[in-house]
Amino acid sequence: MLKLLETSAFPRPFHQPSSCKIKNPLAKFAGFKLDMLNFSRAISENVSNSTSGEGDIASVPVEVSTIISIIINTITCPFTVLLNVLVIQAVKTRPRLRTNSNILLACLAVTDALSGLLGQPSYILWRITLIFGISSSQAVASFYYDVMAALVLASYLHLMLVTFERLVAIKFTMHYSNIMTHNTIKITVSVFWIISFLGGVFSALKMYYVLLPMTGLATNSCIVFVASAYLILYHETRRHQKKIKAEQLPAEEVERFSTENRALKTTMFVVGAVVVCLLPLGFCLIVMNAGLYVKCPISDQVWQTFGLLNSFVNPLIYCFRQKEMKKFIFGKKTHVVQPFI
């Protein structure tokens, strides 16, 4: 199995012989974003096989989708970096935004900013080298996958942390101040980044016997925990709403619940955006695991671009949900001119 992974580690240029077909070993894992890393390598292999066997006409749709993905990522890449940096700056400089939930969203924005700074440019360069058949495409692909291995792990872990913070705030209100302290957040985020960095190192060293269990555990843990947490939060918010309607809660408690519920809805939008952006990849994994298709019916350029665009969508969600952040990022700054006396 390890030998199979090594041979399928990088996609080859379009002139690869059609006889070389590699079965993707990562389809066994029930993951989304993390499976994208090595799953795309096998998919690119299949795309290369089909285009080389059917001639120039068959390669036209592939090249068109590649060019479109390059254009989309080129346009969104600078905005992804800029918007996420502004989100981080807003949380850092505005006292009203410096809540624990926003601090954790700013930590997630760091991963999104790095995705726009490293992930999207390396993806664009990789696709360009494939189009022109440049021999360095393998090295660029290696860098892209290694970077994304670390960033995707970080995204998964931060999503769980953001969800956990909301769960404690609404379900275990009395213990919130003891659990979600600034020191706890700093230590947890630091540990998560160490784990993510190790994931990138394992990918670079091709230590798949360590990387695959790590990605499988992170994927399944994130899916199970987030789904379970939001089921609990749904029932808890319904219970609070019934008490509010029955006027069984004091005014201060009602105001606190309204604030926490608004933050909960923001995190729900973030998780929902992740699910939507990963729907193409999820569809591919499901139909291939079910044996309905030998290879993914959706172009790998499509679902890869969808996954990368999630980093661009997240800061827009923050601005949509929080007027203070929207004012900081998109508001016009007026300069006061002092008259000379």
C-alpha positions as CSV (number, residue, x, y, z in Angstrom):
1,M,0.0,0.0,0.0
2,L,2.8,2.4,0.8
3,K,4.4,1.7,-2.5
4,L,1.1,2.5,-4.2
5,L,0.9,5.8,-2.4
6,E,4.4,6.7,-3.5
7,T,3.7,6.0,-7.1
8,S,0.5,8.0,-7.0
9,A,1.9,10.9,-4.9
10,F,2.1,13.4,-7.8
11,P,0.1,13.9,-11.0
12,R,2.0,13.5,-14.2
13,P,1.9,15.8,-17.2
14,F,-0.7,15.2,-19.9
15,H,1.6,13.1,-22.1
16,Q,1.5,10.2,-19.5
17,P,0.7,6.8,-21.1
18,S,-2.9,5.6,-20.7
19,S,-1.7,2.3,-19.3
20,C,-0.6,3.8,-16.0
21,K,-3.7,3.7,-13.7
22,I,-3.5,4.0,-10.0
23,K,-6.3,3.3,-7.7
24,N,-6.8,5.9,-5.0
25,P,-6.2,4.4,-1.5
26,L,-7.6,7.4,0.3
27,A,-11.2,6.8,-0.9
28,K,-11.6,4.5,2.1
29,F,-11.5,7.4,4.5
30,A,-14.8,9.1,5.2
31,G,-13.2,12.5,5.1
32,F,-13.7,15.7,3.1
33,K,-11.1,18.4,3.1
34,L,-8.2,16.2,4.2
35,D,-9.0,13.5,1.8
36,M,-8.8,16.1,-0.9
37,L,-5.0,16.2,-0.6
38,N,-4.1,12.7,-1.8
39,F,-7.5,12.1,-3.4
40,S,-6.7,14.8,-6.0
41,R,-3.5,13.1,-6.9
42,A,-5.2,10.0,-8.1
43,I,-8.0,12.0,-9.8
44,S,-5.4,14.0,-11.7
45,E,-3.8,10.7,-12.8
46,N,-7.2,9.6,-14.3
47,V,-7.6,12.9,-16.0
48,S,-4.2,12.6,-17.6
49,N,-5.0,9.1,-18.8
50,S,-8.3,10.0,-20.4
51,T,-6.8,13.0,-22.2
52,S,-3.8,11.2,-23.5
53,G,-5.8,8.3,-24.8
54,E,-8.5,10.3,-26.6
55,G,-6.4,13.0,-28.3
56,D,-6.5,16.8,-28.4
57,I,-10.3,17.0,-28.6
58,A,-10.7,15.2,-25.2
59,S,-8.2,17.4,-23.6
60,V,-10.1,20.6,-24.5
61,P,-12.7,20.4,-21.7
62,V,-10.0,19.6,-19.2
63,E,-7.8,22.6,-20.2
64,V,-10.9,24.9,-20.2
65,S,-11.8,23.9,-16.7
66,T,-8.2,24.3,-15.7
67,I,-8.0,27.8,-17.1
68,I,-11.3,28.7,-15.5
69,S,-10.0,27.5,-12.1
70,I,-6.8,29.5,-12.6
71,I,-8.8,32.6,-13.3
72,I,-11.1,32.2,-10.3
73,N,-8.3,31.5,-7.9
74,T,-6.2,34.4,-9.3
75,I,-9.1,36.9,-8.8
76,T,-10.0,35.7,-5.3
77,C,-6.5,35.0,-4.0
78,P,-5.6,38.6,-3.0
79,F,-9.0,39.3,-1.6
80,T,-8.8,36.1,0.5
81,V,-5.6,37.3,2.1
82,L,-6.8,40.9,2.5
83,L,-10.2,40.2,4.0
84,N,-8.9,37.6,6.5
85,V,-6.0,40.0,7.6
86,L,-8.6,42.7,8.1
87,V,-10.7,40.3,10.2
88,I,-7.7,39.6,12.4
89,Q,-6.9,43.3,12.7
90,A,-10.5,44.1,13.6
91,V,-10.6,41.6,16.4
92,K,-7.3,42.8,17.7
93,T,-8.0,46.5,17.6
94,R,-11.7,46.8,18.4
95,P,-12.5,46.2,22.1
96,R,-16.2,45.4,21.2
97,L,-15.1,42.6,18.9
98,R,-12.6,41.1,21.3
99,T,-14.8,38.3,22.6
100,N,-13.7,34.7,22.9
101,S,-15.9,33.6,20.0
102,N,-14.4,36.3,17.7
103,I,-10.9,35.5,18.9
104,L,-11.4,31.9,17.8
105,L,-12.8,33.1,14.5
106,A,-9.7,35.3,14.1
107,C,-7.6,32.2,14.7
108,L,-9.6,30.4,11.9
109,A,-9.0,33.5,9.7
110,V,-5.2,32.9,10.1
111,T,-5.6,29.5,8.4
112,D,-7.7,31.1,5.7
113,A,-5.2,33.9,5.1
114,L,-2.4,31.4,4.8
115,S,-4.6,29.4,2.3
116,G,-4.8,32.5,0.2
117,L,-1.1,33.4,0.7
118,L,0.3,29.9,0.0
119,G,-2.4,27.5,-1.0
120,Q,-4.0,29.3,-3.9
121,P,-0.8,30.7,-5.5
122,S,0.8,27.2,-5.4
123,Y,-2.4,25.7,-6.9
124,I,-2.3,28.3,-9.7
125,L,1.3,27.7,-10.4
126,W,0.8,23.9,-10.4
127,R,-2.0,24.1,-12.9
128,I,-0.1,26.4,-15.2
129,T,2.9,24.1,-15.2
130,L,0.6,21.2,-16.0
131,I,-0.9,23.0,-19.0
132,F,2.5,23.8,-20.5
133,G,3.9,20.4,-19.5
134,I,6.8,21.9,-17.5
135,S,8.8,19.3,-15.7
136,S,8.8,21.2,-12.4
137,S,5.1,20.6,-12.0
138,Q,5.8,17.6,-9.7
139,A,7.8,19.9,-7.3
140,V,5.0,22.5,-7.3
141,A,2.4,19.9,-6.7
142,S,4.4,18.5,-3.8
143,F,4.6,22.0,-2.2
144,Y,0.8,22.5,-2.7
145,Y,-0.2,19.2,-1.1
146,D,2.2,19.7,1.9
147,V,0.9,23.2,2.6
148,M,-2.7,22.1,2.3
149,A,-2.1,19.1,4.5
150,A,-1.1,21.5,7.4
151,L,-3.8,24.1,6.7
152,V,-6.6,21.6,6.3
153,L,-5.7,20.0,9.6
154,A,-5.6,23.4,11.2
155,S,-9.0,24.3,9.8
156,Y,-10.6,21.0,11.1
157,L,-9.1,21.5,14.6
158,H,-10.2,25.2,14.7
159,L,-13.7,24.4,13.6
160,M,-14.0,21.9,16.5
161,L,-12.6,24.6,18.9
162,V,-15.1,27.2,17.7
163,T,-17.9,24.8,18.1
164,F,-16.7,23.7,21.5
165,E,-16.7,27.3,22.7
166,R,-20.3,27.8,21.7
167,L,-21.3,24.5,23.3
168,V,-19.7,25.6,26.6
169,A,-21.2,29.1,26.4
170,I,-24.8,27.9,25.9
171,K,-24.9,24.5,27.5
172,F,-22.5,24.9,30.4
173,T,-22.8,28.6,31.1
174,M,-21.8,28.4,34.8
175,H,-18.4,26.9,33.9
176,Y,-17.7,29.0,30.9
177,S,-15.4,31.5,32.7
178,N,-13.3,28.7,34.1
179,I,-13.0,26.7,30.9
180,M,-12.6,29.3,28.2
181,T,-9.9,31.5,29.5
182,H,-7.4,33.4,27.4
183,N,-4.6,31.1,28.5
184,T,-6.6,28.0,27.6
185,I,-7.3,29.4,24.2
186,K,-3.6,30.3,23.6
187,I,-2.4,26.9,24.7
188,T,-5.0,25.0,22.7
189,V,-4.4,27.0,19.5
190,S,-0.7,26.5,19.8
191,V,-1.1,22.8,20.2
192,F,-3.3,22.7,17.2
193,W,-0.8,24.5,15.1
194,I,2.0,22.1,16.2
195,I,-0.2,19.1,15.2
196,S,-1.0,20.8,11.8
197,F,2.7,21.5,11.2
198,L,3.5,17.9,11.9
199,G,0.9,16.9,9.4
200,G,2.6,19.0,6.7
201,V,6.0,17.5,7.6
202,F,4.6,13.9,7.4
203,S,3.2,14.8,4.0
204,A,6.5,16.2,2.8
205,L,8.4,13.1,4.1
206,K,5.7,10.8,2.5
207,M,5.1,9.2,5.9
208,Y,1.7,8.0,4.9
209,Y,1.5,5.3,7.5
210,V,1.4,8.3,10.0
211,L,-0.4,10.8,7.9
212,L,-3.4,8.6,6.9
213,P,-4.4,7.6,10.4
214,M,-4.0,11.2,11.5
215,T,-6.2,12.6,8.7
216,G,-8.8,9.9,9.2
217,L,-9.0,10.6,12.9
218,A,-9.2,14.3,12.5
219,T,-11.8,14.0,9.7
220,N,-14.1,11.6,11.6
221,S,-13.6,13.4,14.9
222,C,-14.6,16.8,13.4
223,I,-17.7,15.4,11.6
224,V,-19.0,13.5,14.7
225,F,-18.2,16.2,17.2
226,V,-19.6,19.2,15.2
227,A,-22.8,17.2,14.3
228,S,-23.3,16.1,17.9
229,A,-22.6,19.5,19.3
230,Y,-25.0,21.3,17.1
231,L,-27.8,18.8,17.9
232,I,-27.2,19.6,21.6
233,L,-27.1,23.3,20.9
234,Y,-30.3,23.1,18.9
235,H,-32.2,21.5,21.8
236,E,-30.7,23.9,24.3
237,T,-31.6,27.0,22.3
238,R,-35.2,25.7,21.9
239,R,-35.4,25.2,25.6
240,H,-34.2,28.7,26.3
241,Q,-36.6,30.2,23.8
242,K,-39.5,28.4,25.5
243,K,-38.5,29.9,28.8
244,I,-38.2,33.4,27.3
245,K,-41.7,33.1,25.8
246,A,-43.1,31.9,29.2
247,E,-41.2,34.9,30.9
248,Q,-39.4,32.5,33.2
249,L,-36.0,34.2,32.7
250,P,-34.7,37.5,34.1
251,A,-34.0,40.3,31.7
252,E,-30.2,40.0,32.1
253,E,-30.4,36.3,31.2
254,V,-32.5,37.0,28.2
255,E,-30.0,39.6,26.9
256,R,-27.0,37.2,27.6
257,F,-28.8,34.4,25.7
258,S,-29.5,36.7,22.7
259,T,-25.9,37.6,22.5
260,E,-24.7,34.0,22.7
261,N,-27.3,32.9,20.2
262,R,-26.1,35.5,17.6
263,A,-22.6,34.2,18.0
264,L,-23.9,30.7,17.6
265,K,-25.6,31.5,14.3
266,T,-22.4,33.0,13.0
267,T,-20.5,29.8,13.7
268,M,-23.4,27.8,12.1
269,F,-23.0,29.9,8.9
270,V,-19.3,29.2,8.9
271,V,-19.8,25.4,9.3
272,G,-22.5,25.6,6.6
273,A,-20.1,27.3,4.2
274,V,-17.6,24.6,4.8
275,V,-20.2,21.9,4.0
276,V,-21.3,23.7,0.8
277,C,-17.8,24.2,-0.5
278,L,-17.0,20.5,0.1
279,L,-20.2,19.2,-1.5
280,P,-18.5,18.4,-4.8
281,L,-15.7,16.5,-3.1
282,G,-18.1,14.7,-0.8
283,F,-20.2,13.6,-3.8
284,C,-17.1,12.2,-5.5
285,L,-16.1,10.2,-2.4
286,I,-19.6,8.8,-1.9
287,V,-20.2,7.7,-5.5
288,M,-16.7,6.2,-5.7
289,N,-17.0,4.4,-2.4
290,A,-20.4,3.1,-3.5
291,G,-18.8,1.7,-6.7
292,L,-21.1,3.8,-9.0
293,Y,-18.1,5.4,-10.7
294,V,-14.5,4.3,-11.2
295,K,-13.3,7.9,-11.1
296,C,-14.9,11.1,-9.9
297,P,-17.6,12.4,-12.4
298,I,-16.8,15.9,-11.3
299,S,-13.6,17.6,-12.6
300,D,-11.0,17.8,-9.9
301,Q,-10.4,21.4,-10.8
302,V,-14.0,22.1,-9.8
303,W,-14.0,20.6,-6.3
304,Q,-10.5,21.8,-5.6
305,T,-11.5,25.3,-6.4
306,F,-14.7,25.0,-4.3
307,G,-12.5,23.9,-1.4
308,L,-10.1,26.8,-1.8
309,L,-12.9,29.3,-2.1
310,N,-14.1,28.5,1.4
311,S,-11.2,30.7,2.8
312,F,-12.6,33.6,0.7
313,V,-16.2,33.1,1.9
314,N,-15.5,32.9,5.6
315,P,-14.6,36.6,6.2
316,L,-17.6,37.7,4.2
317,I,-19.8,35.7,6.6
318,Y,-18.1,37.5,9.6
319,C,-18.9,40.8,8.0
320,F,-22.5,39.8,7.2
321,R,-23.2,38.7,10.7
322,Q,-21.4,41.5,12.7
323,K,-22.0,45.1,11.9
324,E,-19.0,46.3,13.8
325,M,-16.7,44.1,11.8
326,K,-18.4,45.1,8.5
327,K,-18.0,48.8,9.4
328,F,-14.3,48.2,10.2
329,I,-13.6,46.4,6.9
330,F,-15.9,48.1,4.4
331,G,-16.7,51.3,6.1
332,K,-15.3,54.6,4.7
333,K,-12.7,56.2,6.9
334,T,-13.1,59.9,7.2
335,H,-10.1,62.1,8.0
336,V,-10.7,65.1,10.2
337,V,-8.9,68.1,8.9
338,Q,-7.8,70.6,11.6
339,P,-8.1,74.2,10.4
340,F,-5.1,76.4,10.7
341,I,-5.4,79.3,13.1
